[in-house]
Amino acid sequence: MALPHLRPTRSLAVGAVLLTSVLLVSGCSAILGPQEAQRDEPGGEVTAASDADVFSLQIGDCVNQVAADAEQPTDSDDYEEVSSMPVVPCGDPHTDELYAEKELEAGDYPGDEAIASLTEEFCLAEFEGFVGLSYEESSLDIWPMLPVQVGWETDDDRVVQCFITAGTEPTTGSLKGSAI
């Protein structure tokens, strides 16, 4: 996985609003790396804060991206590789929530711009169904995790994930159906 600096320059523009953060996924899990989040049965909701493998995240998972960004080195202009995200139960204070995910079609890597465009379209299309209000009418923002060429070609990573955020101030509870 790749993680840009907090509020990187590679943000995607949506109308007059910039997507505030872009994560790039590259399929880099170590054997002894992060594990799946602790979940309840049968609902599958996160029950304890942990550092979860990015590929184990599920729609509705709440994360603290600001904390993850702060832990990243700042020696790259584009992004940093990550293999985990700090997940928490949604009832605990958190900054972001995974609201949509999709696997892109197999084939040759279409390029960074094509992946970013497909991701932007997908995340915007899924926003209203999750929040209950269009992106343009909402005070919430979004940011994606998307595959990069090395992950696409070596790890068959084609997963796009969309996160919703209320900004840098933590929120509690899910933003699903919040219509804000």
N, C-alpha and C positions, 0 to 999 in steps of 0.2 A: 504494500500500500504506500501511497505517497501522500504527503501532507504539506500543503503550502504554509507559508508564514501566516500569522493572524492578519487577515485582511490583505491578501496578496494582490499583486498587480495583474494576475491572470483571471480576475473575476469576470463573469459573464454579465453583459448588460441586458436587461429586460425593460424595454421602453426607457423610461427615465430613471429606473431603479436598477442599481447594480446588485447582482447576486454577491453577497458579501464575502463568501469564502469558497474556495474550490479545493476539493480533495481529489487526488488522483490515486486510483487503485492499481497496484501492480502485482498482486499475488505473491507477497513475500512473507510467508509464515515460516518460522523456524520450528524445528521438531519440538523443542522445549519452550516454545513461545507461548503466547496468551492462549487461554482456554475458552470454552463457551461460557456464557454468563449463567449464573445460578438461576434457575427458573422454577416456578410452581407447576404443579400438575393439576388439572389438565390444561389450564389456561395459557401457560407458557410465558407468563409475565416475569420480568426480572425481579428477584426477591432480595438481592444483596448487591451492593456496589462492588464492582470488580473491573479489571482490565480485560475486556473480552476480545477475542479474535475478530477482526473486522468482517470476516466471511461468515461468522456465526450470528451476526446481527439480524434481527427480525423486525418487520414492520410493527411500529408501536414502541420500539425500544427507545428509551430516553438516555441521552449522553451529555457529558460535560465537555463540549468541544473547546471552550475557552481554556479549560485546564489542559487539554491535550495540546493546543496551540502553544501555550506558555512553556511546555516542556520540550518543544522542538528546538534544535539548533537553528541559528539564524545565518548560516554561512552560504545559503543557496538563494538565488533570485527566484527560483520557480517553485520547488516543492521539496518536501522531505519524505522519505519512506517511513511508513508506519505499518505495524502489523496488528495493532490493537486500538480500541477506543474505550474510554472510561464510561461504562454503563452504570446506571443507577435505577432503582425503582422509580417510576414516574411520580410517585407521591413525594419523593425527595426533591429538593431543589436541583434543577438541571437547566442547561441552556438550549438543548436541541432535541429533536425527536425524528426518528426515521419514519417517513410517511408513505413512501412508495419505492418499489424496486422492480427491475426488469433485467432479463438477460438479452443482450443483443445477439443478432444472428451470427452464426459462424461464417468464416471466410477470412480473406486477407484483412489485415488491419486497415481501416478506412482513413486513418490520419487523425491527428489531434483535433483539427477544426471540425471534421465531420462528427467525431465522437461528442465534442462539446455541443454542437448544434442538435444532435439527436437527443442528448441528455437534457438540454434546456427545454426542448419541445415536450419531452415526456414529463419532466418535473412540473412544468406549468400546467399541462393537461390534467395531471393528477391532483393538483393543489385544491381546487374547489370541492372535489369529492371528499377530501379529507377534512378540510377546515369548515366547509359550509358557506364559503364566501369566495368570490373570485380573488385572484392574486392582486389585481389592480385595486380592488376595494379593501383589501386586508392591510393591517398594520404589520403583519408578519413577513418574514423574509425566508428565502430558501438558499440552500447550497447543495451541490452534488458531490458524490464520490463516483469516479468513473475510471475505466481501465486505461492503462497506458500501454504503449506498444510492447514493451518487454514482457509484461504480464499476459497480454493477449497472445503473444507468440510462444512463450515458454510455459505458462501455467493455464492456458485456455481460459483466462479471466475475461469475461464479457459482461459482468454484472455492473449495472448502474443503480445507485441508491440516491434517493432524494431526502434531504433533511429539512425540517422547518425550524425556525428560530424566532424568538421574540426579542432577540438582541443579546447584549452582553449581560443583562440582568437576569438572574435565574428565575425560573417559573416553577410551579408545582402542578402536578396533574397533567393529563394529556391535553394536547391542543386539538385533538380530533373533535370536530363538531363545535369548536369554540366560536366560530363566526366573528373573529376579531381581526 
